[in-house]
Amino acid sequence: MTLDINKIRREFQILDQIVNDEPLVYLDNAATTQKPQQVLDIIRDYYEQNNANVHRGVHTLAERATVQYETSRDKVCALIHANAREEVLFTRGTTTALNWIAKFAEQIIQPGEEIVISIMEHHSNIIPWQQVAAKTGAVLKFVYLKDGELDMADLRSKITDKTKVVSITQVSNVLGVINPVKEIAQIAHQHGAIMVVDGAQSTPHMAIDVQDLDCDFFAFSGHKMAGPTGIGVLYGKAALLEQMNPVEFGGEMIDFVYEQTATWKALPWKFEAGTPNIAGAIGLGAAVDYLTNLGMADIQAHEQALINYVMPKLRAIEGLTIYGPTDNQRRGGVIAFNLDGLHPHDVATALDMEGVAVRAGHHCAQPLIDYLGVAATARASFYVYNTFADCDKLVQAIQLTKEFFKHGTL
């Protein structure tokens, strides 16, 4: 099915505005995506019609809210093809989910055992493992790159029988490379290691089947997939979640509380202490509906078409360096770049004056940026509502920026 991009764009009212006297071209989707009207409407409807706490009341509003909240869990379960709804935990986002997994790792890792991650990881998938290594005496090992992609030979040499956890992003938020996490999971499991996947940059853009990937944990955020901020998901295989201790304690996650001890509820509720982000979960459910109705395969195909269209135009700009794989079929809709002689912040500021919103900095991936030998990069990232005209405007704005800093005029 061919997506009606003009219709899709009308569902994102924020895109219809003027920035610095130019029509907005929003290309910072790896940081956060915009929200369609139906997501905004359902959040508003919850607060106006059904606002109540979940799981705790028998009155009508509480029952409505609980049904909406738990229905969203079912929608996420179906989206990622989890084996059971109990394997879907609501969190604040990918960062929280990865920290929960790291806390579990502290339970099971012994001194001298190994944790394997890649140099392209987001800080959220580096710092928790640094902390685990420091607390347990484990060895933290990095897999490096070859031709802008994960060096699989290096990965195979780094994963050994001492490896306890392998944690890899499915799509890099800087390089845009799509990593073969299914193959990596097979390698990890051959050595008895747990496989963790950071799905923050993949779940919004492609079909996900956690059972086919055979990952043990999978984490992602709502706000990067047309949903609200402050809500995310941790998927885990039930057998592992049963072994995990709760990270937070309080109301809702308990079964019985005595003066000196307490027992926990069954999955998934033992991990969801206190009043959850009800509106966020309901909004995430609406975002899942929206993306599912569009079709994840069609979303990925549209973004691939944008990349195939814009990459030759960008590569033709003299002095522009693009990072990541050269094969467009091996990258998602993320393009990190630098213009010779210009700081990325200056580039991003100049692009903003043309109405083009991109990110500049280290993108919460400082080890990768250091490995690439640069101080920072600019980054354009695409989503389903972006167009070929947006691609042309990006190319034009980069060329104008180059001319401005060369000659001082636009």
ZAMARGU-4260 file (C-alpha; in steps of 0.2 Angstrom, whole numbers, plus 5000, padded with zeros to 4 digits):
<rodrens>
0) 5000/5000/5000 | 5006/5017/4996 | 5004/5029/5010 | 4995/5046/5007 | 5008/5057/5015
5) 4998/5073/5012 | 4984/5066/5022 | 4996/5060/5035 | 5004/5077/5037 | 4987/5085/5040
10) 4985/5074/5055 | 5001/5082/5063 | 4995/5100/5065 | 5012/5106/5072 | 5020/5103/5055
15) 5009/5117/5047 | 5019/5132/5054 | 5032/5145/5049 | 5048/5145/5058 | 5060/5160/5054
20) 5049/5165/5040 | 5051/5148/5032 | 5039/5133/5032 | 5044/5121/5045 | 5054/5105/5039
25) 5055/5094/5055 | 5070/5082/5054 | 5074/5079/5072 | 5063/5063/5073 | 5077/5053/5081
30) 5076/5064/5096 | 5057/5064/5097 | 5043/5063/5084 | 5027/5073/5083 | 5010/5067/5088
35) 4995/5064/5077 | 4978/5072/5082 | 4971/5055/5087 | 4985/5053/5100 | 4982/5071/5107
40) 4963/5068/5107 | 4963/5052/5117 | 4974/5060/5130 | 4963/5074/5131 | 4948/5063/5132
45) 4955/5053/5146 | 4957/5068/5157 | 4940/5075/5152 | 4930/5060/5153 | 4939/5045/5162
50) 4952/5053/5174 | 4953/5040/5188 | 4967/5029/5196 | 4969/5012/5188 | 4967/4995/5196
55) 4961/5002/5213 | 4942/5007/5211 | 4926/4999/5207 | 4917/5015/5202 | 4914/5018/5183
60) 4928/5030/5180 | 4941/5019/5188 | 4935/5004/5178 | 4935/5014/5161 | 4953/5020/5165
65) 4959/5003/5170 | 4952/4995/5154 | 4960/5009/5143 | 4977/5007/5152 | 4977/4988/5151
70) 4971/4988/5133 | 4986/4998/5128 | 4997/4984/5136 | 4988/4972/5124 | 4991/4983/5109
75) 5010/4984/5113 | 5010/4965/5115 | 5003/4963/5098 | 5014/4976/5090 | 5030/4968/5096
80) 5023/4950/5095 | 5027/4946/5113 | 5022/4929/5119 | 5010/4936/5133 | 5004/4952/5139
85) 5013/4949/5156 | 5029/4951/5147 | 5025/4970/5143 | 5030/4982/5157 | 5027/5000/5156
90) 5041/5011/5161 | 5046/5030/5159 | 5055/5026/5143 | 5070/5016/5136 | 5082/5023/5148
95) 5072/5017/5163 | 5070/5000/5155 | 5088/4998/5152 | 5092/5003/5170 | 5080/4990/5176
100) 5089/4977/5166 | 5106/4983/5173 | 5099/4981/5191 | 5094/4963/5187 | 5111/4960/5180
105) 5119/4965/5197 | 5109/4950/5204 | 5117/4937/5192 | 5134/4943/5187 | 5150/4937/5196
110) 5167/4945/5196 | 5177/4942/5180 | 5161/4938/5170 | 5159/4949/5154 | 5146/4962/5147
115) 5147/4966/5129 | 5141/4981/5121 | 5145/4991/5105 | 5154/5008/5103 | 5139/5015/5094
120) 5127/5014/5110 | 5117/5028/5117 | 5123/5033/5134 | 5108/5025/5141 | 5115/5008/5135
125) 5133/5012/5141 | 5132/5020/5158 | 5121/5007/5167 | 5133/4994/5161 | 5148/5004/5167
130) 5139/5004/5184 | 5136/4986/5184 | 5154/4982/5180 | 5160/4994/5194 | 5148/4986/5207
135) 5151/4967/5202 | 5169/4966/5196 | 5163/4962/5178 | 5173/4966/5163 | 5164/4978/5151
140) 5169/4975/5132 | 5166/4986/5117 | 5163/4980/5099 | 5170/4992/5086 | 5166/4996/5068
145) 5170/4992/5051 | 5165/5003/5036 | 5152/5012/5047 | 5144/4996/5053 | 5146/4984/5067
150) 5161/4973/5065 | 5154/4956/5066 | 5171/4947/5067 | 5175/4958/5082 | 5159/4954/5090
155) 5161/4936/5088 | 5178/4937/5096 | 5172/4948/5110 | 5157/4936/5115 | 5165/4921/5125
160) 5159/4909/5137 | 5162/4922/5151 | 5149/4934/5143 | 5134/4936/5154 | 5125/4950/5145
165) 5126/4957/5127 | 5117/4973/5125 | 5116/4981/5107 | 5105/4994/5099 | 5095/4988/5084
170) 5097/5005/5075 | 5110/5017/5079 | 5104/5035/5083 | 5120/5042/5075 | 5125/5030/5061
175) 5108/5025/5056 | 5114/5007/5054 | 5102/4993/5056 | 5111/4980/5067 | 5108/4961/5064
180) 5102/4958/5082 | 5094/4942/5078 | 5111/4935/5072 | 5119/4943/5088 | 5106/4935/5099
185) 5110/4918/5092 | 5129/4921/5095 | 5125/4927/5113 | 5114/4912/5117 | 5127/4900/5110
190) 5138/4906/5124 | 5124/4906/5137 | 5123/4925/5138 | 5107/4936/5139 | 5103/4946/5124
195) 5096/4964/5127 | 5090/4975/5112 | 5089/4994/5113 | 5074/4996/5101 | 5072/5015/5104
200) 5076/5019/5085 | 5069/5003/5077 | 5052/5001/5085 | 5045/5017/5077 | 5051/5013/5060
205) 5049/4994/5056 | 5040/4979/5061 | 5046/4971/5077 | 5044/4952/5082 | 5053/4949/5098
210) 5050/4931/5097 | 5058/4930/5080 | 5073/4940/5086 | 5074/4928/5101 | 5080/4943/5112
215) 5078/4941/5131 | 5074/4959/5134 | 5069/4973/5122 | 5066/4992/5127 | 5058/5007/5118
220) 5050/5024/5121 | 5033/5030/5116 | 5039/5048/5111 | 5049/5042/5097 | 5035/5033/5089
225) 5021/5046/5088 | 5016/5044/5107 | 5018/5055/5122 | 5034/5058/5132 | 5036/5049/5149
230) 5030/5032/5144 | 5040/5017/5137 | 5041/4998/5137 | 5052/4985/5144 | 5048/4968/5136
235) 5056/4953/5144 | 5054/4934/5143 | 5043/4929/5157 | 5055/4917/5165 | 5068/4931/5167
240) 5055/4944/5173 | 5050/4931/5186 | 5068/4931/5192 | 5070/4950/5193 | 5068/4960/5209
245) 5057/4975/5208 | 5066/4991/5206 | 5053/5002/5215 | 5042/4998/5230 | 5025/5004/5235
250) 5007/5004/5231 | 5000/4993/5217 | 5015/4981/5216 | 5011/4972/5232 | 5001/4957/5235
255) 5001/4957/5254 | 5011/4968/5266 | 5015/4963/5284 | 5024/4973/5298 | 5041/4966/5293
260) 5039/4958/5276 | 5029/4960/5259 | 5025/4949/5244 | 5023/4955/5226 | 5010/4954/5213
265) 5011/4944/5198 | 5018/4950/5182 | 5018/4963/5175 | 5011/4973/5190 | 5025/4969/5202
270) 5036/4981/5192 | 5023/4995/5191 | 5024/5003/5208 | 5013/5018/5212 | 5001/5028/5201
275) 5007/5024/5183 | 5008/5036/5169 | 4990/5032/5164 | 4988/5045/5151 | 5004/5041/5144
280) 5000/5023/5142 | 4983/5027/5134 | 4992/5039/5122 | 5005/5025/5118 | 4991/5013/5114
285) 4983/5026/5102 | 5000/5029/5094 | 5001/5010/5092 | 4984/5010/5083 | 4990/5024/5072
290) 5006/5016/5066 | 4998/4999/5065 | 4984/5006/5054 | 4997/5014/5042 | 5007/4998/5042
295) 5024/4996/5049 | 5031/4989/5033 | 5024/5003/5023 | 5032/5016/5035 | 5049/5008/5033
300) 5047/5007/5014 | 5042/5026/5014 | 5057/5031/5025 | 5069/5020/5014 | 5062/5029/4998
305) 5067/5045/5007 | 5084/5039/5011 | 5087/5032/4993 | 5082/5049/4986 | 5092/5061/4998
310) 5108/5052/5000 | 5115/5054/4982 | 5110/5072/4983 | 5119/5074/5000 | 5135/5064/4994
315) 5136/5076/4979 | 5139/5091/4991 | 5158/5094/4991 | 5165/5095/5009 | 5150/5086/5017
320) 5155/5070/5027 | 5142/5057/5030 | 5144/5044/5044 | 5137/5026/5044 | 5135/5013/5031
325) 5137/5017/5012 | 5123/5004/5008 | 5107/5013/5010 | 5098/4996/5012 | 5108/4994/5029
330) 5103/5011/5037 | 5087/5018/5044 | 5081/5036/5042 | 5096/5044/5052 | 5109/5054/5043
335) 5124/5061/5053 | 5135/5073/5044 | 5148/5087/5045 | 5152/5101/5034 | 5171/5104/5032
340) 5177/5119/5043 | 5160/5122/5051 | 5155/5117/5069 | 5139/5106/5069 | 5130/5119/5080
345) 5133/5133/5067 | 5127/5121/5054 | 5111/5117/5064 | 5108/5136/5068 | 5110/5140/5050
350) 5098/5127/5044 | 5086/5132/5057 | 5086/5150/5049 | 5080/5140/5034 | 5066/5132/5043
355) 5075/5115/5044 | 5076/5107/5061 | 5090/5095/5064 | 5100/5090/5079 | 5118/5095/5083
360) 5130/5088/5096 | 5136/5071/5102 | 5118/5064/5102 | 5121/5055/5119 | 5134/5044/5111
365) 5151/5052/5116 | 5161/5036/5114 | 5155/5034/5096 | 5159/5052/5092 | 5176/5051/5100
370) 5179/5035/5090 | 5174/5044/5074 | 5187/5057/5078 | 5175/5072/5078 | 5169/5084/5091
375) 5151/5082/5086 | 5140/5080/5071 | 5124/5087/5064 | 5110/5074/5062 | 5094/5074/5051
380) 5082/5060/5055 | 5066/5056/5045 | 5049/5049/5049 | 5033/5044/5041 | 5026/5062/5038
385) 5042/5068/5029 | 5042/5071/5011 | 5054/5072/4996 | 5051/5091/4996 | 5058/5090/5014
390) 5073/5081/5007 | 5076/5094/4994 | 5074/5108/5007 | 5088/5100/5018 | 5100/5099/5003
395) 5096/5116/4998 | 5098/5123/5016 | 5115/5114/5017 | 5121/5122/5001 | 5115/5139/5007
400) 5124/5137/5023 | 5140/5132/5015 | 5139/5147/5003 | 5135/5159/5018 | 5150/5153/5028
405) 5161/5154/5013 | 5155/5171/5006 | 5145/5179/5020 | 5129/5180/5011 | 5113/5170/5008
</rodrens>
